[in-house]
Amino acid sequence: MTAQRRAEPLQKVPISIAAFDGAALAQSHINDPRSLAVATPGLQIAGSFQFSKPVFAIRGISFKSFNATDQQAVGVYQDEVFIAARSGQLAQMYDLASVEVLRGPQGILYGKNTTAGAINFNSKQPGDDFEGYITASAGEFFQRGIEGGVTIPLNEQLSVRFAGTYDRRQGVEFNDFTSHRTYGYRTYAGRAIARYKASEDVTITANVHAANTKANPNYYYSRGLVPTGTGELGDINGFVASKDFYTISSPYQNERERIRQKGAILRMEADLGGANLVSVTSYDRTRYSTWEDTDASPAEVATVDYHDLSRQVSQEIHLASDNDSPLSWLGGLYYFRERLTASNITTFFGGTSDQSYNQKTADYAAFGQVTYQVTDKLNLIAGARYTYEKKSISFLTIDDGVYDFSGVPVTLVDAYTKRTFKAPTYKVGVNYQVDPTKLLYASFNRGFKTGGFNGTVFVPGEFTTVKPEYVNAYEIGLKSSWLNRAVTLNLAGFYNDFSDMQVFNFVDGVVPVTQVVNAASARTYGLEFDLILRPVSAFKLQFAGTLLDAKIKKVTIANLSSLSGNRLPLAPRLNLTASAQYAFTLGEGVTLTPRAEATYNSRQYFDNNQDPFASQKSYTITNAFLSLENENAGLTIGAFVKNVFETHYLNESVPFSPMSIYFTKHGDPRTFGLSVTKTF
């Protein structure tokens, strides 16, 4: 585990974490973000698009916005680097050594302060031996994929690893207006990592990577609200959507989502004798575009064409103790800079609104954490971080017939602003190692999420600044194993108190406008558990879950006063997962392992209004897997069925009042497939 920026056993880390190594990712076919959410209690992933701008929620905390300008409540890291561009956060999800989902505020040891948590994607690194693998897969909807990685030691000092992936799938939905399938994709990516041992004490690792995604996902299903006289509900034009859950109607055939991402990371580590010095330098560039049929109907009424480009650089340097002293410590400095440019064109009933902006961010931070071993069993922890961030944005909106009806293009917004956000964050904690297999811990975190600007500005009133969001987070937990590690039980209880909570909200009108404001205080509390049973070595049962209460306490903005007492979005009261697998030995080195897993979510809402139409009622997803492994031959054959009972569920539901509809995004139907993996 690297949750505390050190390699530590999971059961020794005093943080609530869901962790998956490469084997666990493979056995559950976790190769996309939503399959990660299915396997991780307390983690929800939503969004209006397929690969871009995901919205993550941990313990019911998220920022439900589609704007590129907005920082989410959950930070995403690739090989220790914070990825600011939401459209590029998932591009490197292949050839992974591990994935870690850290629950709770991350404001001390990580690059950007977040109030909900962090997700770490850790790539497989070059080793000293030649080894690798290749996996080919095929499945329903003409899915075809190939992934592989290989480590090549060139000499005693230099080793390289090359990895890549290619995956494509036809659409899982049918457009009955054009008679074509939609919601398909094609994605490919590659990575090269070189590790150079300059000496016994100095190691330099260089990582270059790139990814390209093409998809046509942004058709929506129309959920009408207007009675048609036939007992059905439609939109204002009388359009009634198909009764088939996976059939949509759009006059457009070539909607597209395109993401092109590339970057580089240079990591240098030096053993100074009693301390380790680490420097991480990075560059990342993500270009994104998508085009959507907003009215979700055959009528050519409302569309949006999004384009944005993010370019970021970051530098972190930290020094950590490496000795047997009772006092261990880590301290460092962090610098981050991003330039985000965007151009979005909205058409509405023949009019157009052309919005463009340029946002610049510079972030500086100093951080440190100390752990003092009072006794062999008792440790005290204290950490702090000070962040100073400068942001500026220039915004230009030229309107031609959406809000202004003069008949000629008119500049409605031509504005510039800049802000400075600065705050200390801190943590105190205590750990008690009852015995080598049982750890008790308690902690307090003061966290914050930086402020920013509204990224959707049609009219001057939408050009607003949002201040930082703060949280006081309390957590107690137990990490334990029993009966010679046949039983593992981890428990965590938490309470989060939020102030100046950032809220994204639609305001109805002839054309809806958006608000991004510090509107509320909120509190969330709950209990998490993770139970693993191994009655025999071949048999594994796992149960995990989150019981959550997440509500807005008080609202300070007049037009949002009705939100008081509402449940936060993406915050089901109960989220449970269960899995079972048994490895049957068929011969020397040959095992057959059936595995079944299920995830249950109680009702959750997709916005702050606790709107029943913008919600998903309780549902269960069941997956089944079968793998045949010949260890001696280095060969594994796998089969899977996801969403076995074809449960119908929503990933998103958003009101669009001009059409009297909710446009919705549907989860995948039942899918099945095969994979073959050869290791060498």
MOVENTA-V707358 format. One record per residue. N is the residue number from 1. OMEGA is omega as a letter, one per 30 degrees, with the letter a starting at -180 (* if undefined). BURIAL is 1 if it has 9 or more other C-alpha atoms within 8 Angstrom, else 0. Layout:
# MOVENTA-V707358
N:OMEGA:BURIAL ; N:OMEGA:BURIAL
This chain:
# MOVENTA-V707358
1:l:1 ; 2:a:0 ; 3:l:0 ; 4:l:0 ; 5:l:0 ; 6:l:0 ; 7:a:0 ; 8:l:0 ; 9:a:0 ; 10:a:0 ; 11:l:1 ; 12:a:0 ; 13:a:1 ; 14:l:1 ; 15:l:0 ; 16:a:1 ; 17:l:0 ; 18:a:0 ; 19:l:0 ; 20:l:1 ; 21:a:1 ; 22:a:1 ; 23:l:0 ; 24:l:0 ; 25:a:1 ; 26:a:0 ; 27:l:1 ; 28:l:0 ; 29:l:0 ; 30:a:1 ; 31:l:1 ; 32:a:0 ; 33:a:1 ; 34:l:0 ; 35:l:1 ; 36:l:1 ; 37:l:1 ; 38:a:1 ; 39:a:0 ; 40:l:1 ; 41:a:1 ; 42:l:1 ; 43:l:1 ; 44:l:1 ; 45:l:1 ; 46:l:1 ; 47:a:1 ; 48:a:1 ; 49:a:1 ; 50:a:0 ; 51:a:0 ; 52:l:1 ; 53:l:1 ; 54:l:1 ; 55:l:1 ; 56:l:1 ; 57:l:1 ; 58:a:1 ; 59:l:1 ; 60:a:1 ; 61:l:1 ; 62:l:1 ; 63:a:1 ; 64:a:1 ; 65:l:0 ; 66:a:0 ; 67:l:0 ; 68:a:1 ; 69:a:1 ; 70:l:1 ; 71:a:1 ; 72:l:1 ; 73:l:1 ; 74:l:1 ; 75:l:1 ; 76:a:1 ; 77:l:1 ; 78:l:1 ; 79:l:0 ; 80:a:0 ; 81:l:1 ; 82:l:1 ; 83:a:1 ; 84:a:1 ; 85:a:1 ; 86:a:1 ; 87:l:1 ; 88:a:1 ; 89:a:1 ; 90:a:1 ; 91:a:1 ; 92:a:0 ; 93:l:1 ; 94:a:1 ; 95:a:1 ; 96:l:1 ; 97:a:1 ; 98:l:1 ; 99:l:1 ; 100:l:1 ; 101:a:1 ; 102:a:1 ; 103:l:1 ; 104:a:1 ; 105:l:1 ; 106:a:1 ; 107:a:1 ; 108:a:1 ; 109:a:1 ; 110:a:0 ; 111:a:0 ; 112:l:0 ; 113:l:1 ; 114:a:1 ; 115:a:1 ; 116:a:1 ; 117:a:1 ; 118:l:1 ; 119:a:1 ; 120:l:1 ; 121:a:1 ; 122:a:1 ; 123:l:1 ; 124:a:0 ; 125:l:0 ; 126:l:1 ; 127:a:0 ; 128:a:0 ; 129:l:0 ; 130:l:1 ; 131:l:1 ; 132:l:1 ; 133:l:1 ; 134:a:1 ; 135:l:1 ; 136:a:1 ; 137:l:1 ; 138:a:1 ; 139:a:1 ; 140:a:0 ; 141:l:0 ; 142:l:1 ; 143:l:1 ; 144:a:1 ; 145:l:1 ; 146:l:1 ; 147:l:1 ; 148:l:1 ; 149:l:1 ; 150:l:1 ; 151:a:1 ; 152:l:1 ; 153:a:1 ; 154:l:0 ; 155:a:0 ; 156:a:0 ; 157:a:1 ; 158:l:1 ; 159:a:1 ; 160:l:1 ; 161:l:1 ; 162:l:1 ; 163:l:1 ; 164:l:1 ; 165:l:1 ; 166:a:1 ; 167:l:1 ; 168:l:1 ; 169:l:1 ; 170:a:1 ; 171:l:1 ; 172:l:1 ; 173:a:1 ; 174:l:1 ; 175:a:1 ; 176:l:1 ; 177:a:1 ; 178:a:1 ; 179:l:0 ; 180:l:0 ; 181:l:1 ; 182:a:1 ; 183:l:1 ; 184:a:1 ; 185:l:1 ; 186:a:1 ; 187:l:1 ; 188:a:1 ; 189:l:1 ; 190:a:1 ; 191:l:1 ; 192:l:1 ; 193:l:1 ; 194:l:1 ; 195:a:1 ; 196:l:1 ; 197:a:1 ; 198:l:1 ; 199:l:0 ; 200:a:0 ; 201:a:1 ; 202:l:1 ; 203:l:1 ; 204:a:1 ; 205:l:1 ; 206:a:1 ; 207:l:1 ; 208:a:1 ; 209:l:1 ; 210:a:1 ; 211:a:1 ; 212:a:1 ; 213:l:1 ; 214:a:1 ; 215:l:1 ; 216:a:1 ; 217:a:1 ; 218:l:1 ; 219:a:1 ; 220:l:1 ; 221:a:1 ; 222:l:1 ; 223:a:1 ; 224:a:1 ; 225:a:1 ; 226:l:1 ; 227:a:1 ; 228:a:1 ; 229:l:0 ; 230:a:0 ; 231:l:0 ; 232:l:0 ; 233:a:1 ; 234:l:1 ; 235:a:1 ; 236:l:0 ; 237:a:0 ; 238:l:0 ; 239:l:1 ; 240:a:1 ; 241:l:1 ; 242:l:0 ; 243:l:0 ; 244:a:0 ; 245:a:0 ; 246:l:1 ; 247:l:1 ; 248:l:1 ; 249:l:1 ; 250:l:1 ; 251:a:1 ; 252:a:0 ; 253:a:0 ; 254:l:0 ; 255:a:1 ; 256:l:1 ; 257:a:1 ; 258:l:1 ; 259:l:1 ; 260:a:1 ; 261:l:1 ; 262:a:1 ; 263:l:1 ; 264:l:1 ; 265:l:1 ; 266:a:1 ; 267:l:1 ; 268:a:1 ; 269:a:1 ; 270:l:1 ; 271:a:1 ; 272:a:0 ; 273:a:0 ; 274:l:0 ; 275:l:1 ; 276:l:1 ; 277:a:1 ; 278:l:1 ; 279:l:1 ; 280:l:1 ; 281:a:1 ; 282:l:1 ; 283:l:1 ; 284:a:1 ; 285:l:1 ; 286:l:1 ; 287:a:1 ; 288:l:1 ; 289:l:1 ; 290:a:1 ; 291:a:1 ; 292:l:1 ; 293:a:1 ; 294:a:1 ; 295:l:1 ; 296:a:1 ; 297:l:1 ; 298:l:1 ; 299:l:0 ; 300:a:1 ; 301:a:1 ; 302:l:1 ; 303:l:1 ; 304:l:1 ; 305:a:1 ; 306:l:1 ; 307:l:1 ; 308:a:1 ; 309:l:1 ; 310:l:1 ; 311:a:1 ; 312:l:1 ; 313:l:1 ; 314:l:1 ; 315:l:1 ; 316:l:1 ; 317:l:1 ; 318:a:1 ; 319:a:1 ; 320:l:1 ; 321:l:1 ; 322:l:1 ; 323:a:0 ; 324:l:0 ; 325:l:0 ; 326:a:0 ; 327:l:0 ; 328:a:1 ; 329:l:1 ; 330:l:1 ; 331:a:1 ; 332:l:1 ; 333:a:1 ; 334:l:1 ; 335:a:1 ; 336:l:1 ; 337:l:1 ; 338:l:1 ; 339:a:1 ; 340:l:1 ; 341:a:1 ; 342:l:1 ; 343:a:1 ; 344:a:1 ; 345:l:1 ; 346:l:1 ; 347:a:1 ; 348:a:1 ; 349:l:0 ; 350:l:0 ; 351:l:1 ; 352:l:1 ; 353:a:1 ; 354:a:1 ; 355:l:1 ; 356:l:1 ; 357:l:1 ; 358:a:1 ; 359:l:1 ; 360:a:1 ; 361:l:1 ; 362:a:1 ; 363:l:1 ; 364:a:1 ; 365:l:1 ; 366:a:1 ; 367:l:1 ; 368:l:1 ; 369:l:1 ; 370:l:1 ; 371:a:1 ; 372:l:1 ; 373:a:1 ; 374:l:1 ; 375:l:0 ; 376:a:0 ; 377:a:1 ; 378:l:1 ; 379:l:1 ; 380:a:1 ; 381:l:1 ; 382:l:1 ; 383:l:1 ; 384:l:1 ; 385:l:1 ; 386:a:1 ; 387:l:1 ; 388:a:1 ; 389:l:1 ; 390:l:1 ; 391:l:1 ; 392:l:1 ; 393:l:1 ; 394:a:1 ; 395:l:1 ; 396:l:1 ; 397:l:1 ; 398:a:1 ; 399:l:1 ; 400:l:1 ; 401:l:1 ; 402:l:1 ; 403:a:0 ; 404:a:1 ; 405:a:0 ; 406:l:0 ; 407:l:0 ; 408:l:0 ; 409:a:1 ; 410:l:0 ; 411:l:1 ; 412:a:1 ; 413:l:1 ; 414:a:1 ; 415:l:0 ; 416:l:0 ; 417:l:0 ; 418:a:0 ; 419:l:0 ; 420:l:0 ; 421:a:1 ; 422:a:0 ; 423:l:0 ; 424:l:0 ; 425:a:1 ; 426:a:1 ; 427:l:1 ; 428:a:1 ; 429:l:1 ; 430:l:1 ; 431:l:1 ; 432:l:1 ; 433:a:1 ; 434:l:1 ; 435:a:0 ; 436:a:0 ; 437:a:1 ; 438:a:1 ; 439:l:1 ; 440:l:1 ; 441:l:1 ; 442:a:1 ; 443:l:1 ; 444:l:1 ; 445:l:1 ; 446:a:1 ; 447:l:1 ; 448:l:1 ; 449:a:1 ; 450:l:1 ; 451:a:1 ; 452:a:1 ; 453:l:1 ; 454:a:1 ; 455:l:0 ; 456:a:0 ; 457:l:1 ; 458:a:1 ; 459:a:1 ; 460:a:0 ; 461:l:0 ; 462:a:1 ; 463:a:1 ; 464:l:1 ; 465:l:1 ; 466:a:1 ; 467:l:1 ; 468:l:1 ; 469:a:1 ; 470:l:1 ; 471:l:1 ; 472:a:1 ; 473:l:1 ; 474:a:1 ; 475:l:1 ; 476:a:1 ; 477:l:1 ; 478:l:1 ; 479:a:1 ; 480:l:1 ; 481:a:1 ; 482:l:1 ; 483:l:0 ; 484:l:0 ; 485:l:0 ; 486:l:1 ; 487:l:1 ; 488:a:1 ; 489:l:1 ; 490:l:1 ; 491:l:1 ; 492:l:1 ; 493:a:1 ; 494:l:1 ; 495:a:1 ; 496:l:1 ; 497:a:1 ; 498:l:1 ; 499:a:1 ; 500:a:1 ; 501:l:1 ; 502:a:1 ; 503:l:1 ; 504:a:1 ; 505:l:1 ; 506:l:0 ; 507:a:0 ; 508:l:0 ; 509:l:0 ; 510:l:0 ; 511:a:1 ; 512:l:1 ; 513:a:1 ; 514:l:1 ; 515:l:1 ; 516:a:1 ; 517:l:1 ; 518:a:1 ; 519:a:1 ; 520:l:1 ; 521:a:1 ; 522:l:1 ; 523:l:1 ; 524:l:1 ; 525:a:1 ; 526:a:1 ; 527:l:1 ; 528:l:1 ; 529:l:1 ; 530:a:1 ; 531:l:1 ; 532:l:1 ; 533:l:1 ; 534:a:1 ; 535:l:0 ; 536:a:0 ; 537:a:0 ; 538:a:0 ; 539:a:1 ; 540:l:1 ; 541:l:1 ; 542:l:1 ; 543:l:1 ; 544:a:1 ; 545:l:1 ; 546:l:1 ; 547:a:1 ; 548:l:1 ; 549:a:1 ; 550:a:1 ; 551:l:1 ; 552:a:1 ; 553:a:1 ; 554:a:1 ; 555:a:1 ; 556:a:0 ; 557:a:0 ; 558:a:0 ; 559:l:0 ; 560:a:1 ; 561:a:1 ; 562:a:0 ; 563:a:1 ; 564:a:1 ; 565:a:0 ; 566:l:1 ; 567:l:1 ; 568:l:1 ; 569:l:1 ; 570:a:1 ; 571:l:1 ; 572:l:1 ; 573:a:1 ; 574:l:1 ; 575:a:1 ; 576:l:1 ; 577:l:1 ; 578:l:1 ; 579:l:1 ; 580:l:1 ; 581:l:1 ; 582:a:1 ; 583:l:1 ; 584:l:0 ; 585:a:1 ; 586:a:0 ; 587:a:0 ; 588:l:0 ; 589:a:1 ; 590:l:1 ; 591:l:1 ; 592:a:1 ; 593:l:1 ; 594:a:1 ; 595:l:1 ; 596:l:1 ; 597:a:1 ; 598:l:1 ; 599:l:1 ; 600:l:1 ; 601:l:1 ; 602:a:1 ; 603:l:1 ; 604:a:1 ; 605:a:1 ; 606:l:1 ; 607:a:1 ; 608:a:1 ; 609:a:0 ; 610:a:1 ; 611:a:1 ; 612:l:0 ; 613:l:0 ; 614:a:1 ; 615:l:1 ; 616:l:1 ; 617:a:0 ; 618:a:1 ; 619:l:1 ; 620:l:1 ; 621:l:1 ; 622:l:1 ; 623:l:1 ; 624:a:1 ; 625:l:1 ; 626:l:1 ; 627:l:1 ; 628:a:1 ; 629:l:1 ; 630:a:1 ; 631:a:1 ; 632:a:0 ; 633:a:0 ; 634:a:1 ; 635:l:1 ; 636:l:1 ; 637:a:1 ; 638:l:1 ; 639:a:1 ; 640:l:1 ; 641:l:1 ; 642:a:1 ; 643:a:1 ; 644:a:1 ; 645:l:0 ; 646:l:0 ; 647:l:1 ; 648:l:0 ; 649:a:0 ; 650:l:1 ; 651:a:1 ; 652:l:1 ; 653:a:1 ; 654:l:1 ; 655:l:1 ; 656:a:1 ; 657:a:1 ; 658:l:1 ; 659:a:1 ; 660:l:1 ; 661:l:1 ; 662:l:1 ; 663:a:1 ; 664:l:1 ; 665:a:1 ; 666:l:1 ; 667:a:0 ; 668:l:0 ; 669:l:1 ; 670:l:1 ; 671:l:1 ; 672:a:1 ; 673:l:1 ; 674:l:1 ; 675:l:1 ; 676:a:1 ; 677:l:1 ; 678:l:1 ; 679:a:1 ; 680:*:0
